[in-house]
Amino acid sequence: MMNQINVVPYIDVMLVLLVIFMVAPQATPTGSIELPSVGQASQTPVQPIEVIVKADGKLALRDRGAASPKETPVTRDTLVSTVRDMQAGDASRPLVVAGDKAVRYEEITKVVGALQNNGFTRIGLLVEQTGQNGKPAR
């Protein structure tokens, strides 16, 4: 009886695996990704209605789509009806909620919750980015 390991079958198996791994990547089809093309927008983007929560908790509205966007003070009770009037039939017009730095986040979530409970779905938060010196970036 021989006490040696016969490595020839192992070498044969390794060569077969080597051939398989060399041929397999070439046989697999390459996938193609269709990227979206950049084109002109069919219509101009709609300017949002801005709901402003001030430091003292009072609310104001600003229509960014108007010729001269100015703040209109509103109360919590008249907020929903005033926003509906400003949308004037265009229910897809987005809303953004902007809060003063000193306002608790809870007040902002109350405003967003009140708008969502009354059927408004396109609501976002307005964020003002600051520059390196701490002043708002323009």
Summary of the structure (lengths in Angstrom):
residues: 138
radius of gyration: 31.2
end to end distance: 88.6
largest distance: 101.7
contacts: 262
relative contact order: 0.13
helix: 30%
strand: 17%
